Amino acid sequence: MSETSIPEASSVTHPGVEAPASEVMAPPEPPPSYVKLAMRNMVRKGGKSLFHFTLTAIGLMGLFVGLAYLTH
């Protein structure tokens, strides 16, 4: 005897019969934006992000002070 698959009652559709609201598929959600992903990543890795921000700020200030000194 061979086994045959019987479709579930919820997956059977009949012409002219609308599916209940719970079975209607919602429109696909668009992928999150780059900014949203970056913010989520920064919150998750807060200490490392703050450390890198501090290093960048110190480096830029050093660059500006150095340029101001050289062009004085």
PDB file of N, CA, C and O in Angstrom:
ATOM      1  N   MET A   1       0.832  -1.178   0.000  1.00  0.00           N
ATOM      2  CA  MET A   1       0.000   0.000   0.000  1.00  0.00           C
ATOM      3  C   MET A   1       0.878   1.243   0.000  1.00  0.00           C
ATOM      4  O   MET A   1       1.841   1.339   0.761  1.00  0.00           O
ATOM      5  N   SER A   2       0.545   2.157  -0.832  1.00  0.00           N
ATOM      6  CA  SER A   2       1.316   3.395  -0.894  1.00  0.00           C
ATOM      7  C   SER A   2       0.621   4.468  -0.052  1.00  0.00           C
ATOM      8  O   SER A   2      -0.604   4.538   0.045  1.00  0.00           O
ATOM      9  N   GLU A   3       1.482   5.307   0.554  1.00  0.00           N
ATOM     10  CA  GLU A   3       0.934   6.391   1.364  1.00  0.00           C
ATOM     11  C   GLU A   3       0.661   7.581   0.464  1.00  0.00           C
ATOM     12  O   GLU A   3       1.502   7.950  -0.356  1.00  0.00           O
ATOM     13  N   THR A   4      -0.499   8.176   0.611  1.00  0.00           N
ATOM     14  CA  THR A   4      -0.815   9.386  -0.143  1.00  0.00           C
ATOM     15  C   THR A   4      -0.979  10.519   0.842  1.00  0.00           C
ATOM     16  O   THR A   4      -1.499  10.340   1.943  1.00  0.00           O
ATOM     17  N   SER A   5      -0.529  11.685   0.430  1.00  0.00           N
ATOM     18  CA  SER A   5      -0.656  12.836   1.327  1.00  0.00           C
ATOM     19  C   SER A   5      -2.026  13.467   1.134  1.00  0.00           C
ATOM     20  O   SER A   5      -2.489  13.670   0.012  1.00  0.00           O
ATOM     21  N   ILE A   6      -2.644  13.763   2.235  1.00  0.00           N
ATOM     22  CA  ILE A   6      -3.952  14.399   2.217  1.00  0.00           C
ATOM     23  C   ILE A   6      -3.747  15.850   2.632  1.00  0.00           C
ATOM     24  O   ILE A   6      -3.183  16.112   3.694  1.00  0.00           O
ATOM     25  N   PRO A   7      -4.196  16.793   1.813  1.00  0.00           N
ATOM     26  CA  PRO A   7      -3.995  18.198   2.174  1.00  0.00           C
ATOM     27  C   PRO A   7      -4.780  18.550   3.434  1.00  0.00           C
ATOM     28  O   PRO A   7      -5.866  18.024   3.678  1.00  0.00           O
ATOM     29  N   GLU A   8      -4.209  19.442   4.218  1.00  0.00           N
ATOM     30  CA  GLU A   8      -4.882  19.876   5.433  1.00  0.00           C
ATOM     31  C   GLU A   8      -6.124  20.676   5.075  1.00  0.00           C
ATOM     32  O   GLU A   8      -6.210  21.257   3.993  1.00  0.00           O
ATOM     33  N   ALA A   9      -7.072  20.702   5.980  1.00  0.00           N
ATOM     34  CA  ALA A   9      -8.327  21.403   5.733  1.00  0.00           C
ATOM     35  C   ALA A   9      -8.103  22.902   5.544  1.00  0.00           C
ATOM     36  O   ALA A   9      -8.829  23.543   4.784  1.00  0.00           O
ATOM     37  N   SER A  10      -7.103  23.468   6.231  1.00  0.00           N
ATOM     38  CA  SER A  10      -6.879  24.907   6.131  1.00  0.00           C
ATOM     39  C   SER A  10      -6.256  25.299   4.793  1.00  0.00           C
ATOM     40  O   SER A  10      -6.369  26.455   4.383  1.00  0.00           O
ATOM     41  N   SER A  11      -5.599  24.360   4.102  1.00  0.00           N
ATOM     42  CA  SER A  11      -4.951  24.714   2.845  1.00  0.00           C
ATOM     43  C   SER A  11      -5.857  24.473   1.641  1.00  0.00           C
ATOM     44  O   SER A  11      -5.490  24.833   0.523  1.00  0.00           O
ATOM     45  N   VAL A  12      -7.022  23.878   1.840  1.00  0.00           N
ATOM     46  CA  VAL A  12      -7.945  23.627   0.741  1.00  0.00           C
ATOM     47  C   VAL A  12      -8.743  24.895   0.488  1.00  0.00           C
ATOM     48  O   VAL A  12      -9.303  25.478   1.417  1.00  0.00           O
ATOM     49  N   THR A  13      -8.795  25.320  -0.763  1.00  0.00           N
ATOM     50  CA  THR A  13      -9.569  26.513  -1.101  1.00  0.00           C
ATOM     51  C   THR A  13     -10.690  26.126  -2.040  1.00  0.00           C
ATOM     52  O   THR A  13     -10.560  25.229  -2.873  1.00  0.00           O
ATOM     53  N   HIS A  14     -11.775  26.818  -1.882  1.00  0.00           N
ATOM     54  CA  HIS A  14     -12.929  26.578  -2.738  1.00  0.00           C
ATOM     55  C   HIS A  14     -13.224  27.856  -3.501  1.00  0.00           C
ATOM     56  O   HIS A  14     -13.119  28.944  -2.935  1.00  0.00           O
ATOM     57  N   PRO A  15     -13.590  27.754  -4.767  1.00  0.00           N
ATOM     58  CA  PRO A  15     -13.877  28.959  -5.540  1.00  0.00           C
ATOM     59  C   PRO A  15     -15.073  29.703  -4.940  1.00  0.00           C
ATOM     60  O   PRO A  15     -16.070  29.089  -4.559  1.00  0.00           O
ATOM     61  N   GLY A  16     -14.962  31.006  -4.863  1.00  0.00           N
ATOM     62  CA  GLY A  16     -16.052  31.830  -4.361  1.00  0.00           C
ATOM     63  C   GLY A  16     -16.090  31.951  -2.848  1.00  0.00           C
ATOM     64  O   GLY A  16     -16.934  32.669  -2.312  1.00  0.00           O
ATOM     65  N   VAL A  17     -15.190  31.262  -2.144  1.00  0.00           N
ATOM     66  CA  VAL A  17     -15.157  31.340  -0.686  1.00  0.00           C
ATOM     67  C   VAL A  17     -13.901  32.092  -0.291  1.00  0.00           C
ATOM     68  O   VAL A  17     -12.792  31.718  -0.673  1.00  0.00           O
ATOM     69  N   GLU A  18     -14.088  33.171   0.489  1.00  0.00           N
ATOM     70  CA  GLU A  18     -12.940  33.969   0.905  1.00  0.00           C
ATOM     71  C   GLU A  18     -12.308  33.372   2.151  1.00  0.00           C
ATOM     72  O   GLU A  18     -12.995  32.791   2.991  1.00  0.00           O
ATOM     73  N   ALA A  19     -11.019  33.516   2.261  1.00  0.00           N
ATOM     74  CA  ALA A  19     -10.295  33.022   3.431  1.00  0.00           C
ATOM     75  C   ALA A  19     -10.556  33.940   4.613  1.00  0.00           C
ATOM     76  O   ALA A  19     -10.747  35.142   4.425  1.00  0.00           O
ATOM     77  N   PRO A  20     -10.570  33.401   5.827  1.00  0.00           N
ATOM     78  CA  PRO A  20     -10.733  34.261   7.004  1.00  0.00           C
ATOM     79  C   PRO A  20      -9.581  35.261   7.106  1.00  0.00           C
ATOM     80  O   PRO A  20      -8.509  35.056   6.537  1.00  0.00           O
ATOM     81  N   ALA A  21      -9.827  36.344   7.840  1.00  0.00           N
ATOM     82  CA  ALA A  21      -8.822  37.409   7.964  1.00  0.00           C
ATOM     83  C   ALA A  21      -7.528  36.894   8.571  1.00  0.00           C
ATOM     84  O   ALA A  21      -6.458  37.425   8.272  1.00  0.00           O
ATOM     85  N   SER A  22      -7.599  35.871   9.417  1.00  0.00           N
ATOM     86  CA  SER A  22      -6.386  35.347  10.039  1.00  0.00           C
ATOM     87  C   SER A  22      -5.490  34.633   9.037  1.00  0.00           C
ATOM     88  O   SER A  22      -4.289  34.507   9.272  1.00  0.00           O
ATOM     89  N   GLU A  23      -6.043  34.169   7.935  1.00  0.00           N
ATOM     90  CA  GLU A  23      -5.248  33.446   6.939  1.00  0.00           C
ATOM     91  C   GLU A  23      -4.792  34.330   5.788  1.00  0.00           C
ATOM     92  O   GLU A  23      -4.003  33.891   4.952  1.00  0.00           O
ATOM     93  N   VAL A  24      -5.273  35.564   5.729  1.00  0.00           N
ATOM     94  CA  VAL A  24      -4.858  36.476   4.671  1.00  0.00           C
ATOM     95  C   VAL A  24      -3.431  36.910   4.963  1.00  0.00           C
ATOM     96  O   VAL A  24      -3.119  37.359   6.066  1.00  0.00           O
ATOM     97  N   MET A  25      -2.576  36.772   3.973  1.00  0.00           N
ATOM     98  CA  MET A  25      -1.167  37.109   4.181  1.00  0.00           C
ATOM     99  C   MET A  25      -0.985  38.614   4.165  1.00  0.00           C
ATOM    100  O   MET A  25      -1.530  39.308   3.307  1.00  0.00           O
ATOM    101  N   ALA A  26      -0.215  39.112   5.123  1.00  0.00           N
ATOM    102  CA  ALA A  26       0.105  40.538   5.186  1.00  0.00           C
ATOM    103  C   ALA A  26       1.130  40.851   4.105  1.00  0.00           C
ATOM    104  O   ALA A  26       1.893  39.973   3.703  1.00  0.00           O
ATOM    105  N   PRO A  27       1.157  42.092   3.632  1.00  0.00           N
ATOM    106  CA  PRO A  27       2.169  42.435   2.629  1.00  0.00           C
ATOM    107  C   PRO A  27       3.562  42.267   3.232  1.00  0.00           C
ATOM    108  O   PRO A  27       3.751  42.507   4.424  1.00  0.00           O
ATOM    109  N   PRO A  28       4.529  41.862   2.426  1.00  0.00           N
ATOM    110  CA  PRO A  28       5.882  41.635   2.966  1.00  0.00           C
ATOM    111  C   PRO A  28       6.464  42.932   3.516  1.00  0.00           C
ATOM    112  O   PRO A  28       6.299  44.002   2.931  1.00  0.00           O
ATOM    113  N   GLU A  29       7.143  42.814   4.645  1.00  0.00           N
ATOM    114  CA  GLU A  29       7.752  43.980   5.281  1.00  0.00           C
ATOM    115  C   GLU A  29       9.037  44.333   4.540  1.00  0.00           C
ATOM    116  O   GLU A  29       9.853  43.454   4.264  1.00  0.00           O
ATOM    117  N   PRO A  30       9.226  45.628   4.211  1.00  0.00           N
ATOM    118  CA  PRO A  30      10.453  46.003   3.498  1.00  0.00           C
ATOM    119  C   PRO A  30      11.660  45.787   4.401  1.00  0.00           C
ATOM    120  O   PRO A  30      11.532  45.858   5.623  1.00  0.00           O
ATOM    121  N   PRO A  31      12.821  45.526   3.825  1.00  0.00           N
ATOM    122  CA  PRO A  31      14.016  45.330   4.652  1.00  0.00           C
ATOM    123  C   PRO A  31      14.351  46.606   5.400  1.00  0.00           C
ATOM    124  O   PRO A  31      14.105  47.699   4.891  1.00  0.00           O
ATOM    125  N   PRO A  32      14.913  46.489   6.608  1.00  0.00           N
ATOM    126  CA  PRO A  32      15.241  47.688   7.372  1.00  0.00           C
ATOM    127  C   PRO A  32      16.294  48.531   6.657  1.00  0.00           C
ATOM    128  O   PRO A  32      17.144  48.005   5.939  1.00  0.00           O
ATOM    129  N   SER A  33      16.226  49.831   6.862  1.00  0.00           N
ATOM    130  CA  SER A  33      17.155  50.738   6.198  1.00  0.00           C
ATOM    131  C   SER A  33      18.554  50.593   6.787  1.00  0.00           C
ATOM    132  O   SER A  33      18.740  50.017   7.859  1.00  0.00           O
ATOM    133  N   TYR A  34      19.523  51.126   6.066  1.00  0.00           N
ATOM    134  CA  TYR A  34      20.918  51.061   6.518  1.00  0.00           C
ATOM    135  C   TYR A  34      21.077  51.780   7.852  1.00  0.00           C
ATOM    136  O   TYR A  34      21.794  51.311   8.736  1.00  0.00           O
ATOM    137  N   VAL A  35      20.398  52.928   7.995  1.00  0.00           N
ATOM    138  CA  VAL A  35      20.518  53.710   9.234  1.00  0.00           C
ATOM    139  C   VAL A  35      19.958  52.915  10.408  1.00  0.00           C
ATOM    140  O   VAL A  35      20.554  52.889  11.485  1.00  0.00           O
ATOM    141  N   LYS A  36      18.808  52.263  10.202  1.00  0.00           N
ATOM    142  CA  LYS A  36      18.205  51.476  11.281  1.00  0.00           C
ATOM    143  C   LYS A  36      19.119  50.321  11.685  1.00  0.00           C
ATOM    144  O   LYS A  36      19.273  50.040  12.873  1.00  0.00           O
ATOM    145  N   LEU A  37      19.722  49.655  10.710  1.00  0.00           N
ATOM    146  CA  LEU A  37      20.642  48.559  11.024  1.00  0.00           C
ATOM    147  C   LEU A  37      21.881  49.076  11.759  1.00  0.00           C
ATOM    148  O   LEU A  37      22.365  48.433  12.691  1.00  0.00           O
ATOM    149  N   ALA A  38      22.394  50.235  11.340  1.00  0.00           N
ATOM    150  CA  ALA A  38      23.574  50.804  11.999  1.00  0.00           C
ATOM    151  C   ALA A  38      23.266  51.193  13.439  1.00  0.00           C
ATOM    152  O   ALA A  38      24.079  50.960  14.334  1.00  0.00           O
ATOM    153  N   MET A  39      22.094  51.785  13.665  1.00  0.00           N
ATOM    154  CA  MET A  39      21.712  52.175  15.021  1.00  0.00           C
ATOM    155  C   MET A  39      21.527  50.946  15.906  1.00  0.00           C
ATOM    156  O   MET A  39      21.952  50.941  17.061  1.00  0.00           O
ATOM    157  N   ARG A  40      20.894  49.904  15.365  1.00  0.00           N
ATOM    158  CA  ARG A  40      20.705  48.676  16.139  1.00  0.00           C
ATOM    159  C   ARG A  40      22.050  48.053  16.500  1.00  0.00           C
ATOM    160  O   ARG A  40      22.237  47.572  17.618  1.00  0.00           O
ATOM    161  N   ASN A  41      22.986  48.062  15.550  1.00  0.00           N
ATOM    162  CA  ASN A  41      24.305  47.503  15.796  1.00  0.00           C
ATOM    163  C   ASN A  41      25.067  48.334  16.829  1.00  0.00           C
ATOM    164  O   ASN A  41      25.782  47.781  17.665  1.00  0.00           O
ATOM    165  N   MET A  42      24.915  49.675  16.773  1.00  0.00           N
ATOM    166  CA  MET A  42      25.615  50.534  17.713  1.00  0.00           C
ATOM    167  C   MET A  42      25.077  50.329  19.133  1.00  0.00           C
ATOM    168  O   MET A  42      25.846  50.359  20.094  1.00  0.00           O
ATOM    169  N   VAL A  43      23.770  50.124  19.269  1.00  0.00           N
ATOM    170  CA  VAL A  43      23.195  49.880  20.594  1.00  0.00           C
ATOM    171  C   VAL A  43      23.683  48.544  21.132  1.00  0.00           C
ATOM    172  O   VAL A  43      23.993  48.418  22.316  1.00  0.00           O
ATOM    173  N   ARG A  44      23.750  47.557  20.261  1.00  0.00           N
ATOM    174  CA  ARG A  44      24.184  46.216  20.687  1.00  0.00           C
ATOM    175  C   ARG A  44      25.642  46.212  21.120  1.00  0.00           C
ATOM    176  O   ARG A  44      26.008  45.499  22.054  1.00  0.00           O
ATOM    177  N   LYS A  45      26.482  47.004  20.446  1.00  0.00           N
ATOM    178  CA  LYS A  45      27.914  47.038  20.749  1.00  0.00           C
ATOM    179  C   LYS A  45      28.300  48.437  21.222  1.00  0.00           C
ATOM    180  O   LYS A  45      29.220  49.050  20.681  1.00  0.00           O
ATOM    181  N   GLY A  46      27.595  48.935  22.230  1.00  0.00           N
ATOM    182  CA  GLY A  46      27.739  50.312  22.694  1.00  0.00           C
ATOM    183  C   GLY A  46      29.148  50.697  23.086  1.00  0.00           C
ATOM    184  O   GLY A  46      29.633  51.740  22.649  1.00  0.00           O
ATOM    185  N   GLY A  47      29.830  49.888  23.901  1.00  0.00           N
ATOM    186  CA  GLY A  47      31.164  50.245  24.375  1.00  0.00           C
ATOM    187  C   GLY A  47      32.169  50.408  23.251  1.00  0.00           C
ATOM    188  O   GLY A  47      32.957  51.354  23.239  1.00  0.00           O
ATOM    189  N   LYS A  48      32.136  49.489  22.318  1.00  0.00           N
ATOM    190  CA  LYS A  48      33.085  49.533  21.198  1.00  0.00           C
ATOM    191  C   LYS A  48      32.808  50.746  20.308  1.00  0.00           C
ATOM    192  O   LYS A  48      33.739  51.406  19.845  1.00  0.00           O
ATOM    193  N   SER A  49      31.528  51.037  20.072  1.00  0.00           N
ATOM    194  CA  SER A  49      31.171  52.177  19.231  1.00  0.00           C
ATOM    195  C   SER A  49      31.611  53.485  19.881  1.00  0.00           C
ATOM    196  O   SER A  49      32.142  54.365  19.204  1.00  0.00           O
ATOM    197  N   LEU A  50      31.395  53.620  21.189  1.00  0.00           N
ATOM    198  CA  LEU A  50      31.807  54.840  21.879  1.00  0.00           C
ATOM    199  C   LEU A  50      33.322  54.998  21.867  1.00  0.00           C
ATOM    200  O   LEU A  50      33.834  56.107  21.721  1.00  0.00           O
ATOM    201  N   PHE A  51      34.029  53.896  22.020  1.00  0.00           N
ATOM    202  CA  PHE A  51      35.491  53.935  21.973  1.00  0.00           C
ATOM    203  C   PHE A  51      35.972  54.414  20.606  1.00  0.00           C
ATOM    204  O   PHE A  51      36.856  55.267  20.521  1.00  0.00           O
ATOM    205  N   HIS A  52      35.395  53.871  19.543  1.00  0.00           N
ATOM    206  CA  HIS A  52      35.790  54.275  18.192  1.00  0.00           C
ATOM    207  C   HIS A  52      35.409  55.727  17.914  1.00  0.00           C
ATOM    208  O   HIS A  52      36.158  56.453  17.260  1.00  0.00           O
ATOM    209  N   PHE A  53      34.246  56.154  18.410  1.00  0.00           N
ATOM    210  CA  PHE A  53      33.842  57.550  18.241  1.00  0.00           C
ATOM    211  C   PHE A  53      34.832  58.484  18.941  1.00  0.00           C
ATOM    212  O   PHE A  53      35.216  59.517  18.392  1.00  0.00           O
ATOM    213  N   THR A  54      35.238  58.112  20.150  1.00  0.00           N
ATOM    214  CA  THR A  54      36.191  58.925  20.912  1.00  0.00           C
ATOM    215  C   THR A  54      37.533  59.010  20.187  1.00  0.00           C
ATOM    216  O   THR A  54      38.119  60.087  20.076  1.00  0.00           O
ATOM    217  N   LEU A  55      38.009  57.877  19.696  1.00  0.00           N
ATOM    218  CA  LEU A  55      39.277  57.891  18.948  1.00  0.00           C
ATOM    219  C   LEU A  55      39.177  58.784  17.709  1.00  0.00           C
ATOM    220  O   LEU A  55      40.106  59.531  17.402  1.00  0.00           O
ATOM    221  N   THR A  56      38.061  58.706  17.009  1.00  0.00           N
ATOM    222  CA  THR A  56      37.874  59.528  15.808  1.00  0.00           C
ATOM    223  C   THR A  56      37.852  61.012  16.172  1.00  0.00           C
ATOM    224  O   THR A  56      38.491  61.826  15.505  1.00  0.00           O
ATOM    225  N   ALA A  57      37.116  61.364  17.231  1.00  0.00           N
ATOM    226  CA  ALA A  57      37.028  62.768  17.653  1.00  0.00           C
ATOM    227  C   ALA A  57      38.401  63.297  18.057  1.00  0.00           C
ATOM    228  O   ALA A  57      38.764  64.411  17.682  1.00  0.00           O
ATOM    229  N   ILE A  58      39.170  62.516  18.816  1.00  0.00           N
ATOM    230  CA  ILE A  58      40.513  62.939  19.232  1.00  0.00           C
ATOM    231  C   ILE A  58      41.428  63.084  18.011  1.00  0.00           C
ATOM    232  O   ILE A  58      42.208  64.032  17.924  1.00  0.00           O
ATOM    233  N   GLY A  59      41.329  62.150  17.084  1.00  0.00           N
ATOM    234  CA  GLY A  59      42.142  62.219  15.869  1.00  0.00           C
ATOM    235  C   GLY A  59      41.825  63.449  15.034  1.00  0.00           C
ATOM    236  O   GLY A  59      42.735  64.113  14.538  1.00  0.00           O
ATOM    237  N   LEU A  60      40.534  63.761  14.872  1.00  0.00           N
ATOM    238  CA  LEU A  60      40.162  64.949  14.099  1.00  0.00           C
ATOM    239  C   LEU A  60      40.614  66.231  14.789  1.00  0.00           C
ATOM    240  O   LEU A  60      41.118  67.151  14.144  1.00  0.00           O
ATOM    241  N   MET A  61      40.430  66.282  16.103  1.00  0.00           N
ATOM    242  CA  MET A  61      40.881  67.477  16.832  1.00  0.00           C
ATOM    243  C   MET A  61      42.405  67.633  16.706  1.00  0.00           C
ATOM    244  O   MET A  61      42.906  68.743  16.526  1.00  0.00           O
ATOM    245  N   GLY A  62      43.129  66.524  16.801  1.00  0.00           N
ATOM    246  CA  GLY A  62      44.581  66.574  16.626  1.00  0.00           C
ATOM    247  C   GLY A  62      44.954  67.049  15.244  1.00  0.00           C
ATOM    248  O   GLY A  62      45.886  67.837  15.088  1.00  0.00           O
ATOM    249  N   LEU A  63      44.238  66.578  14.234  1.00  0.00           N
ATOM    250  CA  LEU A  63      44.499  67.005  12.861  1.00  0.00           C
ATOM    251  C   LEU A  63      44.259  68.499  12.705  1.00  0.00           C
ATOM    252  O   LEU A  63      45.083  69.205  12.122  1.00  0.00           O
ATOM    253  N   PHE A  64      43.135  68.985  13.222  1.00  0.00           N
ATOM    254  CA  PHE A  64      42.818  70.414  13.100  1.00  0.00           C
ATOM    255  C   PHE A  64      43.822  71.285  13.854  1.00  0.00           C
ATOM    256  O   PHE A  64      44.250  72.321  13.345  1.00  0.00           O
ATOM    257  N   VAL A  65      44.196  70.874  15.054  1.00  0.00           N
ATOM    258  CA  VAL A  65      45.181  71.645  15.828  1.00  0.00           C
ATOM    259  C   VAL A  65      46.531  71.618  15.111  1.00  0.00           C
ATOM    260  O   VAL A  65      47.219  72.637  15.039  1.00  0.00           O
ATOM    261  N   GLY A  66      46.905  70.462  14.587  1.00  0.00           N
ATOM    262  CA  GLY A  66      48.168  70.364  13.849  1.00  0.00           C
ATOM    263  C   GLY A  66      48.176  71.228  12.614  1.00  0.00           C
ATOM    264  O   GLY A  66      49.172  71.900  12.344  1.00  0.00           O
ATOM    265  N   LEU A  67      47.104  71.233  11.857  1.00  0.00           N
ATOM    266  CA  LEU A  67      47.021  72.080  10.669  1.00  0.00           C
ATOM    267  C   LEU A  67      47.030  73.554  11.038  1.00  0.00           C
ATOM    268  O   LEU A  67      47.648  74.367  10.350  1.00  0.00           O
ATOM    269  N   ALA A  68      46.343  73.901  12.128  1.00  0.00           N
ATOM    270  CA  ALA A  68      46.323  75.300  12.559  1.00  0.00           C
ATOM    271  C   ALA A  68      47.726  75.738  12.964  1.00  0.00           C
ATOM    272  O   ALA A  68      48.132  76.861  12.665  1.00  0.00           O
ATOM    273  N   TYR A  69      48.466  74.870  13.636  1.00  0.00           N
ATOM    274  CA  TYR A  69      49.829  75.187  14.055  1.00  0.00           C
ATOM    275  C   TYR A  69      50.754  75.362  12.849  1.00  0.00           C
ATOM    276  O   TYR A  69      51.571  76.281  12.803  1.00  0.00           O
ATOM    277  N   LEU A  70      50.605  74.454  11.869  1.00  0.00           N
ATOM    278  CA  LEU A  70      51.480  74.516  10.696  1.00  0.00           C
ATOM    279  C   LEU A  70      51.183  75.716   9.819  1.00  0.00           C
ATOM    280  O   LEU A  70      52.096  76.270   9.206  1.00  0.00           O
ATOM    281  N   THR A  71      49.924  76.132   9.746  1.00  0.00           N
ATOM    282  CA  THR A  71      49.566  77.241   8.867  1.00  0.00           C
ATOM    283  C   THR A  71      49.569  78.582   9.584  1.00  0.00           C
ATOM    284  O   THR A  71      49.218  79.604   8.995  1.00  0.00           O
ATOM    285  N   HIS A  72      49.958  78.582  10.841  1.00  0.00           N
ATOM    286  CA  HIS A  72      49.983  79.826  11.616  1.00  0.00           C
ATOM    287  C   HIS A  72      51.023  80.723  11.091  1.00  0.00           C
ATOM    288  O   HIS A  72      51.205  81.826  11.608  1.00  0.00           O
TER     289      HIS A  72
END
